[in-house]
Amino acid sequence: MGVSVSLDQVRCRSEARHHDVAPPRATALPGADLDMNLVAWIVERAGVRCLIETPDDGTTTILAEPQLRNGRTHWAVRATRVRAPDPDRCDHVRVGPNNDSPTAMRVLDPDERRLAALIVAQALRVEPEETLTSGEVEALGLG
């Protein structure tokens, strides 16, 4: 027994959905500052709910959850960018479960698409409380 849904029905449902993330104004250029708003927008467009937190300490955090699973009421994934104090150094970017685990993976030289893909992959894991393995990252072509 299958369910049939037309493309128009899907389009209407997705357009009616509330987004916490505004669409980006422009696409970031390679080598430019990492645009976390663009990352969150891509994640939302992939069907994963997210929220951006920007406290005044130079940190930007994206919290993500594809759906509430197993009665869970918190965000499953945390992606954090900590701005480097020196402009000649790289920002510190990590993606992993939204828990106290110190195992979040460090993302070296991220761009918006790759970071968004890692967030979506972490969110869609069967066990999102466990960090993506390096093998999973490689298998997805994101290594």
Secondary structure by P-SEA (a helix, b strand, c coil): cbbbbcaaaaaaaaaacccccccccccccccccccaaaaaaaaaaacccbbbbbccccbbbbbbbcccccccccccbbbbbbbbcccccccccccccccccccbbbbccccaaaaaaaaaaaaacccccccccaaaaaaaccc
